[in-house]
Amino acid sequence: MTRSISGEVGWSERARLPRTVELLIPVGLFSSAAAGWWWSVRMADDMTSTHADGSMGGMRSMPAMSMAAFVVGWVAMMAAMMFPAIAPMVRLYSRAATRGRVAPVPFFVAGYLLVWGAIGVPSYGAWRVLADPLAEGAPWVGRVAGTVFVVAAIYQLTPLKSACLKHCRSPISFFIRHAGTTTNTPWRAIRLGAHHGVFCLGCCWAIMAILVALGTMNLAWMAVLSLVIFVEKLSPRGEQFGTVAAAGFAVVGVVLLVAPSSITTIT
């Protein structure tokens, strides 16, 4: 037996949840992710809507969107991209929640989403600046995107990225180090979820910066980057895969820096 999140001895990493809970955790997370994808597809459709004169609205039709609407879409996108990868963490937390020793799972998940929701605010500012130039294929925005890709490639190989990724890849280690008695009320559970969200942000901020640099609601790149995040966090060879992803980012970045007009091809 190991010490529980609430500081009591009683549940272990191998303790089994009731079968209904075992099923509901992945179903809930993947359903939320599916809803996030649905909402992202709707927003992407709006961004590529055709005007009455036959011209494509593209991203140029979107600057009137309010910050609140953008942040809602951003949170939905984060749920779509992140929830499958955090399923093991949520499942571990649920083992304690089903025994009444910590606050219910939604409080933990809410804390996680609060972190990514906050990141939606600066992302909105970047989107407002980049939307029209991306739609026009301006060379300077291709160079900006190329620089972001190169920075992301470098960050993939840094000790900070590795440290944050280890917290994401080892849920039990995260709880042992950071939970203590901090999850026995809803507010404390939210704080713990936010704490985990900060590590996740430290792991994935550069990948999300790529998405922002490419126009945010780019479904193809959302799918590619979601796969990178999922494999990095859950595959036994996730860290090695991260190195391969770094090489891929570097190649795309160099291409964009050398030929910035190619931004229209990859977006």
ZADO-1210 file (C-alpha; in nm, 4 decimals, padded with zeros to 6 digits):
<atoms>
<atom x="00.0000" y="00.0000" z="00.0000" code="MET" pos="1"/>
<atom x="00.1152" y="00.3537" z="-00.0662" code="THR" pos="2"/>
<atom x="00.0293" y="00.6907" z="00.0830" code="ARG" pos="3"/>
<atom x="-00.2767" y="00.8428" z="-00.0768" code="SER" pos="4"/>
<atom x="-00.3052" y="01.1933" z="-00.2193" code="ILE" pos="5"/>
<atom x="-00.4886" y="01.2969" z="00.0944" code="SER" pos="6"/>
<atom x="-00.1976" y="01.1816" z="00.3087" code="GLY" pos="7"/>
<atom x="-00.3645" y="00.8614" z="00.4253" code="GLU" pos="8"/>
<atom x="-00.2446" y="00.5107" z="00.3657" code="VAL" pos="9"/>
<atom x="-00.5015" y="00.3135" z="00.1764" code="GLY" pos="10"/>
<atom x="-00.4927" y="00.3186" z="-00.2015" code="TRP" pos="11"/>
<atom x="-00.2157" y="00.2094" z="-00.4351" code="SER" pos="12"/>
<atom x="-00.1236" y="00.2791" z="-00.7910" code="GLU" pos="13"/>
<atom x="-00.2537" y="-00.0659" z="-00.8834" code="ARG" pos="14"/>
<atom x="-00.5851" y="-00.0313" z="-00.7027" code="ALA" pos="15"/>
<atom x="-00.8706" y="-00.0964" z="-00.9414" code="ARG" pos="16"/>
<atom x="-01.1629" y="00.1375" z="-00.9912" code="LEU" pos="17"/>
<atom x="-01.5214" y="00.0160" z="-01.0200" code="PRO" pos="18"/>
<atom x="-01.5819" y="-00.0987" z="-01.3757" code="ARG" pos="19"/>
<atom x="-01.8316" y="00.1805" z="-01.4473" code="THR" pos="20"/>
<atom x="-01.5759" y="00.4426" z="-01.3403" code="VAL" pos="21"/>
<atom x="-01.3039" y="00.2685" z="-01.5410" code="GLU" pos="22"/>
<atom x="-01.5241" y="00.3095" z="-01.8474" code="LEU" pos="23"/>
<atom x="-01.6524" y="00.6578" z="-01.7739" code="LEU" pos="24"/>
<atom x="-01.3097" y="00.8205" z="-01.7387" code="ILE" pos="25"/>
<atom x="-01.1843" y="00.7544" z="-02.0933" code="PRO" pos="26"/>
<atom x="-01.5353" y="00.7932" z="-02.2364" code="VAL" pos="27"/>
<atom x="-01.5723" y="01.1316" z="-02.0684" code="GLY" pos="28"/>
<atom x="-01.2322" y="01.2575" z="-02.1753" code="LEU" pos="29"/>
<atom x="-01.2561" y="01.1341" z="-02.5321" code="PHE" pos="30"/>
<atom x="-01.6131" y="01.2634" z="-02.5616" code="SER" pos="31"/>
<atom x="-01.4934" y="01.6035" z="-02.4441" code="SER" pos="32"/>
<atom x="-01.2094" y="01.5841" z="-02.6936" code="ALA" pos="33"/>
<atom x="-01.4569" y="01.4942" z="-02.9689" code="ALA" pos="34"/>
<atom x="-01.6715" y="01.7923" z="-02.8735" code="ALA" pos="35"/>
<atom x="-01.3602" y="02.0098" z="-02.8885" code="GLY" pos="36"/>
<atom x="-01.2822" y="01.8820" z="-03.2371" code="TRP" pos="37"/>
<atom x="-01.6406" y="01.9474" z="-03.3455" code="TRP" pos="38"/>
<atom x="-01.6240" y="02.3047" z="-03.2212" code="TRP" pos="39"/>
<atom x="-01.2832" y="02.3566" z="-03.3828" code="SER" pos="40"/>
<atom x="-01.4189" y="02.2312" z="-03.7151" code="VAL" pos="41"/>
<atom x="-01.7060" y="02.4787" z="-03.6894" code="ARG" pos="42"/>
<atom x="-01.4672" y="02.7653" z="-03.6239" code="MET" pos="43"/>
<atom x="-01.2395" y="02.6534" z="-03.9072" code="ALA" pos="44"/>
<atom x="-01.5405" y="02.6484" z="-04.1411" code="ASP" pos="45"/>
<atom x="-01.6226" y="03.0043" z="-04.0398" code="ASP" pos="46"/>
<atom x="-01.2650" y="03.1082" z="-04.1105" code="MET" pos="47"/>
<atom x="-01.2838" y="02.9739" z="-04.4658" code="THR" pos="48"/>
<atom x="-01.6361" y="03.0889" z="-04.5438" code="SER" pos="49"/>
<atom x="-01.7100" y="03.2275" z="-04.8876" code="THR" pos="50"/>
<atom x="-01.8436" y="03.5789" z="-04.9264" code="HIS" pos="51"/>
<atom x="-02.1336" y="03.6630" z="-05.1562" code="ALA" pos="52"/>
<atom x="-01.8924" y="03.7939" z="-05.4209" code="ASP" pos="53"/>
<atom x="-01.7258" y="03.4534" z="-05.4350" code="GLY" pos="54"/>
<atom x="-01.4088" y="03.5540" z="-05.2493" code="SER" pos="55"/>
<atom x="-01.2865" y="03.3461" z="-04.9622" code="MET" pos="56"/>
<atom x="-01.3358" y="03.5052" z="-04.6234" code="GLY" pos="57"/>
<atom x="-01.0525" y="03.3046" z="-04.4726" code="GLY" pos="58"/>
<atom x="-00.8949" y="03.4394" z="-04.1595" code="MET" pos="59"/>
<atom x="-00.9731" y="03.7907" z="-04.2727" code="ARG" pos="60"/>
<atom x="-01.3389" y="03.7378" z="-04.1788" code="SER" pos="61"/>
<atom x="-01.2527" y="03.6700" z="-03.8153" code="MET" pos="62"/>
<atom x="-01.0969" y="03.9792" z="-03.6473" code="PRO" pos="63"/>
<atom x="-01.4441" y="04.0903" z="-03.5312" code="ALA" pos="64"/>
<atom x="-01.4552" y="03.7849" z="-03.3032" code="MET" pos="65"/>
<atom x="-01.4462" y="03.8892" z="-02.9402" code="SER" pos="66"/>
<atom x="-01.1730" y="03.7769" z="-02.7076" code="MET" pos="67"/>
<atom x="-01.4282" y="03.5801" z="-02.5050" code="ALA" pos="68"/>
<atom x="-01.5451" y="03.3889" z="-02.8127" code="ALA" pos="69"/>
<atom x="-01.1873" y="03.3181" z="-02.9137" code="PHE" pos="70"/>
<atom x="-01.0947" y="03.1912" z="-02.5660" code="VAL" pos="71"/>
<atom x="-01.3981" y="02.9591" z="-02.5662" code="VAL" pos="72"/>
<atom x="-01.2817" y="02.8195" z="-02.9000" code="GLY" pos="73"/>
<atom x="-00.9254" y="02.7978" z="-02.7714" code="TRP" pos="74"/>
<atom x="-01.0305" y="02.5977" z="-02.4645" code="VAL" pos="75"/>
<atom x="-01.2332" y="02.3650" z="-02.6872" code="ALA" pos="76"/>
<atom x="-00.9256" y="02.3207" z="-02.9052" code="MET" pos="77"/>
<atom x="-00.7088" y="02.2454" z="-02.6019" code="MET" pos="78"/>
<atom x="-00.9605" y="01.9850" z="-02.4873" code="ALA" pos="79"/>
<atom x="-00.9524" y="01.8304" z="-02.8337" code="ALA" pos="80"/>
<atom x="-00.5733" y="01.8145" z="-02.8415" code="MET" pos="81"/>
<atom x="-00.4856" y="01.7474" z="-02.4782" code="MET" pos="82"/>
<atom x="-00.7541" y="01.5330" z="-02.3164" code="PHE" pos="83"/>
<atom x="-00.6519" y="01.2021" z="-02.4792" code="PRO" pos="84"/>
<atom x="-00.2952" y="01.2548" z="-02.3567" code="ALA" pos="85"/>
<atom x="-00.3902" y="01.3306" z="-01.9946" code="ILE" pos="86"/>
<atom x="-00.6214" y="01.0293" z="-01.9545" code="ALA" pos="87"/>
<atom x="-00.3694" y="00.8357" z="-01.7356" code="PRO" pos="88"/>
<atom x="-00.3319" y="01.1354" z="-01.5032" code="MET" pos="89"/>
<atom x="-00.7075" y="01.1777" z="-01.4657" code="VAL" pos="90"/>
<atom x="-00.7541" y="00.8060" z="-01.4145" code="ARG" pos="91"/>
<atom x="-00.5012" y="00.8059" z="-01.1308" code="LEU" pos="92"/>
<atom x="-00.6704" y="01.1020" z="-00.9656" code="TYR" pos="93"/>
<atom x="-01.0046" y="00.9238" z="-00.9992" code="SER" pos="94"/>
<atom x="-00.8778" y="00.6338" z="-00.7898" code="ARG" pos="95"/>
<atom x="-00.8664" y="00.8627" z="-00.4910" code="ALA" pos="96"/>
<atom x="-01.1842" y="01.0521" z="-00.5838" code="ALA" pos="97"/>
<atom x="-01.3944" y="00.7345" z="-00.5921" code="THR" pos="98"/>
<atom x="-01.2903" y="00.6700" z="-00.2323" code="ARG" pos="99"/>
<atom x="-01.3967" y="01.0166" z="-00.1217" code="GLY" pos="100"/>
<atom x="-01.0440" y="01.1158" z="-00.0245" code="ARG" pos="101"/>
<atom x="-01.0143" y="01.3983" z="-00.2782" code="VAL" pos="102"/>
<atom x="-01.2529" y="01.6354" z="-00.4511" code="ALA" pos="103"/>
<atom x="-01.4369" y="01.5066" z="-00.7606" code="PRO" pos="104"/>
<atom x="-01.2499" y="01.4790" z="-01.0899" code="VAL" pos="105"/>
<atom x="-01.4190" y="01.7781" z="-01.2636" code="PRO" pos="106"/>
<atom x="-01.2480" y="02.0178" z="-01.0204" code="PHE" pos="107"/>
<atom x="-00.9070" y="01.8783" z="-01.1115" code="PHE" pos="108"/>
<atom x="-00.9832" y="01.9004" z="-01.4843" code="VAL" pos="109"/>
<atom x="-01.1197" y="02.2544" z="-01.4407" code="ALA" pos="110"/>
<atom x="-00.7904" y="02.3644" z="-01.2869" code="GLY" pos="111"/>
<atom x="-00.6054" y="02.2146" z="-01.5823" code="TYR" pos="112"/>
<atom x="-00.8255" y="02.3989" z="-01.8326" code="LEU" pos="113"/>
<atom x="-00.7900" y="02.7277" z="-01.6437" code="LEU" pos="114"/>
<atom x="-00.4195" y="02.7324" z="-01.7290" code="VAL" pos="115"/>
<atom x="-00.4797" y="02.6732" z="-02.0974" code="TRP" pos="116"/>
<atom x="-00.7701" y="02.9179" z="-02.0972" code="GLY" pos="117"/>
<atom x="-00.5391" y="03.1880" z="-01.9619" code="ALA" pos="118"/>
<atom x="-00.2960" y="03.1189" z="-02.2464" code="ILE" pos="119"/>
<atom x="-00.5825" y="03.1877" z="-02.4853" code="GLY" pos="120"/>
<atom x="-00.5619" y="03.5598" z="-02.4039" code="VAL" pos="121"/>
<atom x="-00.2118" y="03.6254" z="-02.5484" code="PRO" pos="122"/>
<atom x="-00.2911" y="03.3772" z="-02.8251" code="SER" pos="123"/>
<atom x="-00.5854" y="03.5984" z="-02.9211" code="TYR" pos="124"/>
<atom x="-00.3537" y="03.8975" z="-02.9523" code="GLY" pos="125"/>
<atom x="-00.1140" y="03.7022" z="-03.1737" code="ALA" pos="126"/>
<atom x="-00.4009" y="03.5743" z="-03.3858" code="TRP" pos="127"/>
<atom x="-00.5331" y="03.9277" z="-03.4423" code="ARG" pos="128"/>
<atom x="-00.1880" y="04.0379" z="-03.5641" code="VAL" pos="129"/>
<atom x="-00.1240" y="03.7370" z="-03.7892" code="LEU" pos="130"/>
<atom x="-00.4678" y="03.6603" z="-03.9358" code="ALA" pos="131"/>
<atom x="-00.4695" y="03.9025" z="-04.2310" code="ASP" pos="132"/>
<atom x="-00.1002" y="03.8587" z="-04.3258" code="PRO" pos="133"/>
<atom x="-00.1448" y="03.4804" z="-04.3248" code="LEU" pos="134"/>
<atom x="-00.4511" y="03.5086" z="-04.5462" code="ALA" pos="135"/>
<atom x="-00.2505" y="03.7303" z="-04.7847" code="GLU" pos="136"/>
<atom x="00.0609" y="03.5107" z="-04.7758" code="GLY" pos="137"/>
<atom x="00.2830" y="03.7991" z="-04.6628" code="ALA" pos="138"/>
<atom x="00.6527" y="03.6939" z="-04.6682" code="PRO" pos="139"/>
<atom x="00.7247" y="03.8364" z="-04.3240" code="TRP" pos="140"/>
<atom x="00.4647" y="03.6138" z="-04.1605" code="VAL" pos="141"/>
<atom x="00.6310" y="03.3129" z="-04.3266" code="GLY" pos="142"/>
<atom x="00.9569" y="03.4131" z="-04.1629" code="ARG" pos="143"/>
<atom x="00.7823" y="03.4516" z="-03.8277" code="VAL" pos="144"/>
<atom x="00.6362" y="03.1033" z="-03.8614" code="ALA" pos="145"/>
<atom x="00.9766" y="02.9679" z="-03.9651" code="GLY" pos="146"/>
<atom x="01.1358" y="03.1210" z="-03.6567" code="THR" pos="147"/>
<atom x="00.8657" y="02.9684" z="-03.4347" code="VAL" pos="148"/>
<atom x="00.9300" y="02.6255" z="-03.5868" code="PHE" pos="149"/>
<atom x="01.3040" y="02.6561" z="-03.5244" code="VAL" pos="150"/>
<atom x="01.2487" y="02.7717" z="-03.1649" code="VAL" pos="151"/>
<atom x="01.0134" y="02.4775" z="-03.1096" code="ALA" pos="152"/>
<atom x="01.2747" y="02.2391" z="-03.2516" code="ALA" pos="153"/>
<atom x="01.5383" y="02.3727" z="-03.0130" code="ILE" pos="154"/>
<atom x="01.3028" y="02.3669" z="-02.7144" code="TYR" pos="155"/>
<atom x="01.2207" y="02.0009" z="-02.7803" code="GLN" pos="156"/>
<atom x="01.5815" y="01.9191" z="-02.6853" code="LEU" pos="157"/>
<atom x="01.6140" y="02.1341" z="-02.3717" code="THR" pos="158"/>
<atom x="01.6348" y="02.0070" z="-02.0119" code="PRO" pos="159"/>
<atom x="01.3265" y="02.2123" z="-01.9203" code="LEU" pos="160"/>
<atom x="01.1179" y="02.0354" z="-02.1840" code="LYS" pos="161"/>
<atom x="01.2472" y="01.7000" z="-02.0619" code="SER" pos="162"/>
<atom x="01.1693" y="01.7824" z="-01.6979" code="ALA" pos="163"/>
<atom x="00.8129" y="01.8923" z="-01.7746" code="CYS" pos="164"/>
<atom x="00.7565" y="01.5902" z="-01.9974" code="LEU" pos="165"/>
<atom x="00.8642" y="01.3554" z="-01.7185" code="LYS" pos="166"/>
<atom x="00.5903" y="01.4957" z="-01.4938" code="HIS" pos="167"/>
<atom x="00.3368" y="01.4372" z="-01.7716" code="CYS" pos="168"/>
<atom x="00.4633" y="01.0844" z="-01.8429" code="ARG" pos="169"/>
<atom x="00.4658" y="00.9756" z="-01.4773" code="SER" pos="170"/>
<atom x="00.1340" y="01.0589" z="-01.3067" code="PRO" pos="171"/>
<atom x="00.2199" y="00.8765" z="-00.9846" code="ILE" pos="172"/>
<atom x="00.5436" y="01.0726" z="-00.9531" code="SER" pos="173"/>
<atom x="00.3532" y="01.3979" z="-00.9998" code="PHE" pos="174"/>
<atom x="00.1077" y="01.3110" z="-00.7225" code="PHE" pos="175"/>
<atom x="00.3758" y="01.1954" z="-00.4810" code="ILE" pos="176"/>
<atom x="00.5726" y="01.5165" z="-00.5274" code="ARG" pos="177"/>
<atom x="00.2978" y="01.7754" z="-00.5557" code="HIS" pos="178"/>
<atom x="-00.0326" y="01.6538" z="-00.4120" code="ALA" pos="179"/>
<atom x="00.0225" y="01.5915" z="-00.0431" code="GLY" pos="180"/>
<atom x="-00.2948" y="01.7055" z="00.1345" code="THR" pos="181"/>
<atom x="-00.3797" y="01.9673" z="-00.1288" code="THR" pos="182"/>
<atom x="-00.6753" y="01.7961" z="-00.2941" code="THR" pos="183"/>
<atom x="-00.9315" y="01.7371" z="-00.0200" code="ASN" pos="184"/>
<atom x="-01.1428" y="02.0427" z="-00.1106" code="THR" pos="185"/>
<atom x="-01.2658" y="02.1620" z="-00.4512" code="PRO" pos="186"/>
<atom x="-01.0430" y="02.4706" z="-00.4472" code="TRP" pos="187"/>
<atom x="-00.7349" y="02.2657" z="-00.3638" code="ARG" pos="188"/>
<atom x="-00.8204" y="02.0163" z="-00.6361" code="ALA" pos="189"/>
<atom x="-00.8453" y="02.3044" z="-00.8827" code="ILE" pos="190"/>
<atom x="-00.5035" y="02.4220" z="-00.7676" code="ARG" pos="191"/>
<atom x="-00.3558" y="02.0781" z="-00.8207" code="LEU" pos="192"/>
<atom x="-00.5127" y="02.0589" z="-01.1674" code="GLY" pos="193"/>
<atom x="-00.3658" y="02.3990" z="-01.2469" code="ALA" pos="194"/>
<atom x="-00.0286" y="02.2799" z="-01.1173" code="HIS" pos="195"/>
<atom x="-00.0408" y="01.9888" z="-01.3569" code="HIS" pos="196"/>
<atom x="-00.1537" y="02.2269" z="-01.6308" code="GLY" pos="197"/>
<atom x="00.1567" y="02.4380" z="-01.5735" code="VAL" pos="198"/>
<atom x="00.3799" y="02.1360" z="-01.6288" code="PHE" pos="199"/>
<atom x="00.1788" y="02.0507" z="-01.9394" code="CYS" pos="200"/>
<atom x="00.2211" y="02.4080" z="-02.0598" code="LEU" pos="201"/>
<atom x="00.5943" y="02.3839" z="-01.9967" code="GLY" pos="202"/>
<atom x="00.5971" y="02.0702" z="-02.2077" code="CYS" pos="203"/>
<atom x="00.3810" y="02.1921" z="-02.4970" code="CYS" pos="204"/>
<atom x="00.3939" y="02.5730" z="-02.5195" code="TRP" pos="205"/>
<atom x="00.6291" y="02.5729" z="-02.8177" code="ALA" pos="206"/>
<atom x="00.4092" y="02.3241" z="-03.0031" code="ILE" pos="207"/>
<atom x="00.1083" y="02.5485" z="-02.9409" code="MET" pos="208"/>
<atom x="00.3089" y="02.8488" z="-03.0591" code="ALA" pos="209"/>
<atom x="00.3449" y="02.6681" z="-03.3926" code="ILE" pos="210"/>
<atom x="-00.0313" y="02.6363" z="-03.4134" code="LEU" pos="211"/>
<atom x="-00.0805" y="03.0073" z="-03.3408" code="VAL" pos="212"/>
<atom x="00.1830" y="03.1009" z="-03.6002" code="ALA" pos="213"/>
<atom x="-00.0053" y="02.8960" z="-03.8614" code="LEU" pos="214"/>
<atom x="-00.3400" y="03.0597" z="-03.7960" code="GLY" pos="215"/>
<atom x="-00.4639" y="02.8749" z="-03.4835" code="THR" pos="216"/>
<atom x="-00.7660" y="02.6910" z="-03.6305" code="MET" pos="217"/>
<atom x="-00.5692" y="02.4920" z="-03.8872" code="ASN" pos="218"/>
<atom x="-00.7247" y="02.1463" z="-03.8595" code="LEU" pos="219"/>
<atom x="-00.4491" y="01.9587" z="-04.0410" code="ALA" pos="220"/>
<atom x="-00.1798" y="02.1015" z="-03.8160" code="TRP" pos="221"/>
<atom x="-00.4005" y="02.0490" z="-03.5109" code="MET" pos="222"/>
<atom x="-00.4104" y="01.6794" z="-03.5980" code="ALA" pos="223"/>
<atom x="-00.0345" y="01.6569" z="-03.6572" code="VAL" pos="224"/>
<atom x="00.0569" y="01.8388" z="-03.3374" code="LEU" pos="225"/>
<atom x="-00.2012" y="01.6444" z="-03.1340" code="SER" pos="226"/>
<atom x="-00.0340" y="01.3251" z="-03.2497" code="LEU" pos="227"/>
<atom x="00.3067" y="01.4593" z="-03.1433" code="VAL" pos="228"/>
<atom x="00.1715" y="01.5452" z="-02.7973" code="ILE" pos="229"/>
<atom x="-00.0074" y="01.2115" z="-02.7587" code="PHE" pos="230"/>
<atom x="00.2932" y="00.9994" z="-02.8583" code="VAL" pos="231"/>
<atom x="00.5382" y="01.2046" z="-02.6517" code="GLU" pos="232"/>
<atom x="00.3316" y="01.1639" z="-02.3367" code="LYS" pos="233"/>
<atom x="00.2025" y="00.8089" z="-02.3682" code="LEU" pos="234"/>
<atom x="00.4387" y="00.6067" z="-02.5854" code="SER" pos="235"/>
<atom x="00.7211" y="00.4108" z="-02.4179" code="PRO" pos="236"/>
<atom x="00.9528" y="00.5802" z="-02.6690" code="ARG" pos="237"/>
<atom x="00.7885" y="00.9180" z="-02.6362" code="GLY" pos="238"/>
<atom x="01.1057" y="01.1102" z="-02.5572" code="GLU" pos="239"/>
<atom x="01.2837" y="00.9635" z="-02.8586" code="GLN" pos="240"/>
<atom x="00.9832" y="01.0529" z="-03.0708" code="PHE" pos="241"/>
<atom x="01.0133" y="01.4093" z="-02.9409" code="GLY" pos="242"/>
<atom x="01.3639" y="01.4226" z="-03.0850" code="THR" pos="243"/>
<atom x="01.2317" y="01.3089" z="-03.4229" code="VAL" pos="244"/>
<atom x="00.9625" y="01.5758" z="-03.4016" code="ALA" pos="245"/>
<atom x="01.2324" y="01.8337" z="-03.3299" code="ALA" pos="246"/>
<atom x="01.4092" y="01.7378" z="-03.6516" code="ALA" pos="247"/>
<atom x="01.0825" y="01.7728" z="-03.8430" code="GLY" pos="248"/>
<atom x="01.0156" y="02.1146" z="-03.6907" code="PHE" pos="249"/>
<atom x="01.3663" y="02.2264" z="-03.7814" code="ALA" pos="250"/>
<atom x="01.3243" y="02.1222" z="-04.1449" code="VAL" pos="251"/>
<atom x="00.9932" y="02.3067" z="-04.1806" code="VAL" pos="252"/>
<atom x="01.1392" y="02.6103" z="-04.0057" code="GLY" pos="253"/>
<atom x="01.4411" y="02.6309" z="-04.2367" code="VAL" pos="254"/>
<atom x="01.2181" y="02.5930" z="-04.5438" code="VAL" pos="255"/>
<atom x="00.9989" y="02.8799" z="-04.4273" code="LEU" pos="256"/>
<atom x="01.2976" y="03.1006" z="-04.3506" code="LEU" pos="257"/>
<atom x="01.4525" y="03.0354" z="-04.6905" code="VAL" pos="258"/>
<atom x="01.1244" y="03.0478" z="-04.8859" code="ALA" pos="259"/>
<atom x="00.8714" y="03.2370" z="-04.6696" code="PRO" pos="260"/>
<atom x="00.6098" y="03.2359" z="-04.9459" code="SER" pos="261"/>
<atom x="00.5725" y="02.8604" z="-04.8866" code="SER" pos="262"/>
<atom x="00.3610" y="02.9497" z="-04.5835" code="ILE" pos="263"/>
<atom x="00.0606" y="02.9471" z="-04.8173" code="THR" pos="264"/>
<atom x="00.1388" y="02.5847" z="-04.9096" code="THR" pos="265"/>
<atom x="00.1563" y="02.4472" z="-04.5558" code="ILE" pos="266"/>
<atom x="-00.1470" y="02.6391" z="-04.4290" code="THR" pos="267"/>
</atoms>
